[in-house]
Amino acid sequence: MKRIAAVILIMIVCLVSVSACAADGFPAHEPYGEGVGAMPGRVVWAYEPDSVDWDGNGYWWEPDNFNEDIMRNMVSDSIATLGGASTAADGWRALFENRNERNGESGGYKAGEKIAIKANINGSAVMDNDTSGETSMSYTNPVLLKVLLTSLVEDAGVKPSDITVYDVSRLFPDYMEKMCTEGILSGVNFVNRDNGTADEIAPIVWSHEFSGAVNYLPTCVTEAKYMINLANLKGHSYGITLCGKNHFGSFINGNAMRPPEGANLHQWLTRSEMGIYSPLVDLMANKHLGGKTVLYILDAIICAPSEGASITISNSKWRQESFNGDFTSSVFMSQDPVAIDSVGADFIINEPAVTENNHAASDVTNENYLHEAGLVKNAPSGTVYTDSFGKTVTNLGVHEHWNNPTDKQYSRNLGRDEGIELVMAEQSVGGNVTAEYYSDGENVTISGVDNSARLIVAEYNEGGRLVGCKMYKPENGVITAPDTSGTVSVKTFLWDMDTLEPINVTKTDTEEDVKMNVRIGDAVFTATLEDNAAVGEFIEMMKASPVTIEMSDYSGFEKVGSLGRNLTTSNSQITTDAGDIVLYNGNQIVMFYGSNSWSYTKLGHIDDLTGWREALGSGDITAVFSLAE
């Protein structure tokens, strides 16, 4: 029987099913607005628990608390997935091209074009001019900012001196500026409230009349061709701090430390009413802010319960089953500002660690903003929102809530043409080196490697802690080691120790295909399985016990049901045939009796379709999957 490769090149994203309280008062509704982006309405979620290693001592933000290499992969993989590409370079290209297309332009990023990045530095220098950053309050994760900048330089080809990171209401910590302007990042600019210059020919024109200071955008924004909105996922004493509210640090008036107060904006965020004007929509609609934005990011590496809270190891660990009492260790990305803030709100208002001890889940304020943004051309408040230069805005993005906190499915996840699509970041497939892999069932042989290659076999206990590690070196270009593919608690990695790059593996075994039985009622069908990581993980599940899935009919061509856990995806755009069995969205098993074109990970195909259509029928079914003898 053909063996499935055990060599996994990069850490697997482990997403378990989630159970949390639903969002009170805001039931699911049809999508409001239209999704935007290279992949319309898509929000990418990268989750890597090993990105954070903080024991609660010292400050949360200290760079040694984070694994920079893992976070670099999280950013690269997210950019690629968001752009519907296989590499970060191609992903960036798709994102820039889409942003330009939406603005009536063609092509992608061109050398010399400037990029402004709005970071959220709200917790630094709140009441004084202290630039040490030595506070337990929240602000942009320094390592995440560094790897984002690195990706822009290395993957997108942006010159460091053409990048400006800014927050004109706060002061950046000295250590952050230093680590983000060294080496290949030398030349990156930082603009704060001390050196930010108001562009007095670009005042913000609000779409609703109210008293307050005149507000100007900084020149680093008006001179830039592109914007990146790097916001935080955290609660707030009123509303929720996401991408929309991140722009409260994007304008200048007489109140240097608190320009939103000088603008008299807080009155719209403290009333907890639906159907009222939202200044956040005006900021997202502004020609120089939302109009220039190529990428929205939610920094969810370590989340604060509210804007003024001191982050501790207890209040920053989330109880949702995705995180199971650990750090959120996540990054969210999208080109759709409404979609990403909708997803961020769903996570926040379903997290007890945030909602129990403060007013961070003031979801009425946030829901009003999202309703106004999603229905902007027919805003419930009756406001006619403009781009601050007289042009009426008709669509900013799409708003909806997930179906439930367990499945976290949005309309596009459920096969609909409009709405949000929440997907996990596709992991990199490795470096440029390709090795050959063979297993005889007891030992693996990896050939085509040089002396810098190492096969690392890591063993974990039931709690997920590393308890042992072995390393195998090559002899004459060949590594030989025990085959651990049937051991659930073991992960193996093939790595080039000189370049610190993973090594791709091509399997050369030629034994019989792996077969699987699919039982539907009294009918049993045999399927030939594919050879990929998802199938390997599915096989391990079936080895433990047959896998039973309740499946429903969808659109007259397929049966679909939840697997109850995520498998490693290797999606590609395919057109299915009757008898195909695929993985959708990482955790949905789909069996076809018709045809559909979509991005799936193929698992297998029924060998003999006799009686297949009749067995599936037109209603719900129970399918039992087991390994064939």
HUCORZI-V433676 format. One record per residue. N is the residue number from 1. PSI is psi as a letter, one per 30 degrees, with the letter a starting at -180 (NA if undefined). NEAR is the number of other C-alpha atoms within 12 Angstrom. Layout:
N PSI NEAR
N PSI NEAR
This chain:
1 k 19
2 k 23
3 k 36
4 k 39
5 k 40
6 f 45
7 j 45
8 k 37
9 e 34
10 l 33
11 k 32
12 k 32
13 k 34
14 j 30
15 j 33
16 l 23
17 k 26
18 k 26
19 j 23
20 l 28
21 k 23
22 l 27
23 j 29
24 k 20
25 f 16
26 i 25
27 l 15
28 k 23
29 l 19
30 l 24
31 k 32
32 k 35
33 a 34
34 k 33
35 k 35
36 l 38
37 l 41
38 e 33
39 j 37
40 k 36
41 g 44
42 k 47
43 k 50
44 k 44
45 j 43
46 k 45
47 j 40
48 j 41
49 f 34
50 g 32
51 f 35
52 k 36
53 i 26
54 k 29
55 g 19
56 f 22
57 k 16
58 a 17
59 k 25
60 e 37
61 f 40
62 k 31
63 e 27
64 f 20
65 f 27
66 k 30
67 j 26
68 e 28
69 e 27
70 e 34
71 e 38
72 e 32
73 e 40
74 e 46
75 e 50
76 e 42
77 e 43
78 e 48
79 e 50
80 e 38
81 e 45
82 e 49
83 g 39
84 h 34
85 l 28
86 f 27
87 l 31
88 e 37
89 e 32
90 e 29
91 e 38
92 e 39
93 e 33
94 e 33
95 e 43
96 e 39
97 e 28
98 e 32
99 e 37
100 e 25
101 e 21
102 f 26
103 g 22
104 g 11
105 l 14
106 l 16
107 a 17
108 a 28
109 k 33
110 k 20
111 k 18
112 f 17
113 k 23
114 k 31
115 k 44
116 k 42
117 j 46
118 j 50
119 l 49
120 j 44
121 g 44
122 e 45
123 f 39
124 k 38
125 h 32
126 e 28
127 f 17
128 a 17
129 g 22
130 j 17
131 g 25
132 f 22
133 g 32
134 i 25
135 l 27
136 f 32
137 l 32
138 k 42
139 l 51
140 k 46
141 k 50
142 e 40
143 e 37
144 e 45
145 e 44
146 e 40
147 f 31
148 e 46
149 e 44
150 e 36
151 e 35
152 e 41
153 e 31
154 e 22
155 e 27
156 f 32
157 g 29
158 k 34
159 k 28
160 e 34
161 f 26
162 g 32
163 k 40
164 k 43
165 k 46
166 l 47
167 j 48
168 g 46
169 f 44
170 l 42
171 k 38
172 k 41
173 k 33
174 e 21
175 e 22
176 e 33
177 e 30
178 e 22
179 f 26
180 g 35
181 g 28
182 l 18
183 b 15
184 f 22
185 g 31
186 k 23
187 f 23
188 k 34
189 k 31
190 k 37
191 k 33
192 a 40
193 f 36
194 e 22
195 g 21
196 k 30
197 k 28
198 k 30
199 j 23
200 f 17
201 g 17
202 i 27
203 k 27
204 k 37
205 j 31
206 l 35
207 g 30
208 k 24
209 k 16
210 l 18
211 l 15
212 l 22
213 l 24
214 k 28
215 k 36
216 k 38
217 k 39
218 l 39
219 f 31
220 f 37
221 e 43
222 f 32
223 f 25
224 l 30
225 e 35
226 l 39
227 k 41
228 k 45
229 j 49
230 j 47
231 l 46
232 k 48
233 j 51
234 l 53
235 l 44
236 l 36
237 f 28
238 k 30
239 a 42
240 k 47
241 j 46
242 a 47
243 e 49
244 e 48
245 f 46
246 f 45
247 g 46
248 f 46
249 g 47
250 g 54
251 l 49
252 k 40
253 a 33
254 f 21
255 j 23
256 e 35
257 e 32
258 i 30
259 e 30
260 e 34
261 e 26
262 e 24
263 f 32
264 h 25
265 f 31
266 f 27
267 f 23
268 f 30
269 g 34
270 f 25
271 f 21
272 h 26
273 k 25
274 l 27
275 g 26
276 l 30
277 k 37
278 j 47
279 f 43
280 e 47
281 e 52
282 e 40
283 e 43
284 f 46
285 f 42
286 k 39
287 e 34
288 f 39
289 d 46
290 e 45
291 f 39
292 f 38
293 k 43
294 f 45
295 k 49
296 k 49
297 k 49
298 j 53
299 j 44
300 h 44
301 e 50
302 k 48
303 k 50
304 k 47
305 f 42
306 l 39
307 f 35
308 g 26
309 k 27
310 k 25
311 k 33
312 l 28
313 f 28
314 e 23
315 f 33
316 g 38
317 k 33
318 k 38
319 f 27
320 k 31
321 f 28
322 e 34
323 f 33
324 h 24
325 g 20
326 a 30
327 l 39
328 e 41
329 h 41
330 l 42
331 k 48
332 k 49
333 k 54
334 l 55
335 f 52
336 j 51
337 e 55
338 e 53
339 e 52
340 e 51
341 f 54
342 e 51
343 e 49
344 e 49
345 e 46
346 e 44
347 e 48
348 e 45
349 f 44
350 g 37
351 j 41
352 e 30
353 f 38
354 e 36
355 f 35
356 e 21
357 g 18
358 a 26
359 g 29
360 f 38
361 h 37
362 i 36
363 f 39
364 e 31
365 e 36
366 e 49
367 e 43
368 e 38
369 e 46
370 e 50
371 e 44
372 e 42
373 e 51
374 e 45
375 h 35
376 e 40
377 f 27
378 h 22
379 k 30
380 e 25
381 f 25
382 g 19
383 k 27
384 j 31
385 k 40
386 l 31
387 g 31
388 f 32
389 g 21
390 f 17
391 k 18
392 k 22
393 k 33
394 f 25
395 k 34
396 f 49
397 a 42
398 k 44
399 k 47
400 l 43
401 l 44
402 l 36
403 e 28
404 l 26
405 f 30
406 e 26
407 f 32
408 h 41
409 k 35
410 l 37
411 e 32
412 e 34
413 f 31
414 g 29
415 g 24
416 l 18
417 f 19
418 l 27
419 a 40
420 k 47
421 j 45
422 j 42
423 l 43
424 k 42
425 k 45
426 k 41
427 k 41
428 k 36
429 g 34
430 a 30
431 a 21
432 f 17
433 k 25
434 k 25
435 l 33
436 k 26
437 k 34
438 k 32
439 k 31
440 g 26
441 f 21
442 e 15
443 l 20
444 k 30
445 k 34
446 j 41
447 l 33
448 g 26
449 l 32
450 a 25
451 f 20
452 f 26
453 k 34
454 k 36
455 j 42
456 k 33
457 j 31
458 k 28
459 k 23
460 l 18
461 a 16
462 f 11
463 g 10
464 g 17
465 k 15
466 k 17
467 f 16
468 l 17
469 k 19
470 k 20
471 k 22
472 k 27
473 l 27
474 l 26
475 j 19
476 h 15
477 g 20
478 k 25
479 k 33
480 k 27
481 l 32
482 k 27
483 j 28
484 g 31
485 f 31
486 g 27
487 j 23
488 e 23
489 g 23
490 k 29
491 k 33
492 k 37
493 k 37
494 k 44
495 k 38
496 j 28
497 f 21
498 e 13
499 f 15
500 h 21
501 k 26
502 l 35
503 k 38
504 l 30
505 k 33
506 k 27
507 k 27
508 g 22
509 k 22
510 g 16
511 a 15
512 l 15
513 l 23
514 k 29
515 l 29
516 k 33
517 k 31
518 j 39
519 k 27
520 j 29
521 b 20
522 f 16
523 k 21
524 k 25
525 k 31
526 k 31
527 k 30
528 k 28
529 l 38
530 l 32
531 i 30
532 l 32
533 e 35
534 e 38
535 e 36
536 e 32
537 e 35
538 e 40
539 e 38
540 e 27
541 e 25
542 f 24
543 e 21
544 e 16
545 l 14
546 k 21
547 j 28
548 k 24
549 k 28
550 k 25
551 k 27
552 l 27
553 k 24
554 k 25
555 g 18
556 g 20
557 f 26
558 l 37
559 k 40
560 k 35
561 l 33
562 k 31
563 f 32
564 f 24
565 l 30
566 k 31
567 l 39
568 k 37
569 l 36
570 i 31
571 k 30
572 l 22
573 j 17
574 l 19
575 j 19
576 l 29
577 l 24
578 k 29
579 f 36
580 k 36
581 k 41
582 l 48
583 k 41
584 k 42
585 g 44
586 f 42
587 g 35
588 k 37
589 k 39
590 k 44
591 k 47
592 k 38
593 f 32
594 b 25
595 k 23
596 k 26
597 k 17
598 l 24
599 j 26
600 l 31
601 j 35
602 k 39
603 e 40
604 a 38
605 k 31
606 k 31
607 e 23
608 j 18
609 g 24
610 j 17
611 f 19
612 e 31
613 e 25
614 e 16
615 e 27
616 e 38
617 a 23
618 f 18
619 a 20
620 k 20
621 l 27
622 k 27
623 k 33
624 k 28
625 k 36
626 l 30
627 k 30
628 k 22
629 NA 11
